[in-house]
Amino acid sequence: MEGTVIFGIALLLVGLFFCWMAFRLWKYRDGSSISVLEAAILKASGEEPLPRTAVDRWLHYFQLVMASIFGVTLIVFSIYGLLEEAGIV
């Protein structure tokens, strides 16, 4: 494979990862879930998780929006690049 095709496939995979991450963030947008790392640390220390603040909620939605934007953008660019390399566009 040429470098352009490998780059296009890499962009596609990263875009799919961002879209998957946006889907997971949307699914757990209520804030009741915690990360695996945070759960392990809390279990080892015997503490309870702290309540979510307004900044935590804002950062969660910001990450959701940015993952959605970058995911779709990378997928569109990669598909266009792969189609152009194939001579279809």
C-alpha positions in Angstrom: 0.0 0.0 0.0 1.0 3.5 -0.6 1.5 6.0 2.2 -1.6 8.0 1.2 -3.8 4.9 1.5 -2.3 4.0 4.9 -2.8 7.5 6.1 -6.5 7.5 4.9 -7.1 4.2 6.7 -5.5 5.6 9.9 -7.7 8.7 9.7 -10.7 6.5 9.3 -9.8 4.4 12.3 -9.2 7.5 14.5 -12.5 9.0 13.3 -14.4 5.8 14.1 -12.7 5.8 17.6 -13.9 9.4 18.2 -17.4 8.6 17.0 -17.4 5.5 19.3 -16.2 7.7 22.2 -18.9 10.3 21.5 -21.5 7.5 21.5 -20.3 6.3 24.9 -20.2 9.8 26.3 -23.8 10.4 25.1 -24.9 7.1 26.6 -23.5 7.9 30.0 -24.2 11.7 29.9 -26.1 11.6 33.2 -22.9 11.4 35.1 -23.7 8.4 37.3 -20.8 6.4 35.9 -17.1 6.7 36.8 -14.1 5.5 35.0 -12.5 2.1 35.7 -9.3 3.8 37.0 -11.3 6.0 39.4 -13.3 3.0 40.6 -10.1 1.0 41.3 -8.6 3.9 43.3 -11.8 4.4 45.3 -12.0 0.7 46.0 -8.4 0.6 47.2 -8.8 3.6 49.4 -12.3 2.8 50.7 -13.7 6.2 49.8 -16.9 7.3 48.1 -16.8 9.2 44.8 -17.2 12.9 45.0 -20.4 14.5 43.6 -20.0 16.0 40.1 -19.6 19.8 39.9 -20.8 22.2 37.2 -17.3 22.2 35.7 -17.3 18.4 35.5 -20.6 18.4 33.7 -19.5 21.2 31.3 -16.2 19.3 30.5 -18.2 16.1 29.9 -20.5 17.9 27.3 -17.5 19.7 25.8 -15.7 16.4 25.3 -18.9 14.9 23.8 -19.2 17.8 21.3 -15.5 17.8 20.3 -15.5 14.0 19.8 -18.6 14.2 17.6 -17.1 17.0 15.5 -13.6 15.5 15.1 -15.0 12.0 14.5 -17.3 13.0 11.7 -14.7 15.3 10.2 -12.0 12.7 10.2 -14.3 10.1 8.6 -15.4 12.4 5.9 -11.8 13.5 5.1 -10.5 9.9 5.1 -13.3 8.6 2.8 -12.7 11.5 0.4 -9.0 10.9 0.4 -9.4 7.1 -0.2 -11.9 7.7 -3.0 -9.6 10.3 -4.6 -6.6 7.9 -4.4 -8.7 5.2 -6.0 -9.6 7.6 -8.9 -13.3 7.7 -8.2 -13.5 11.3 -7.2 
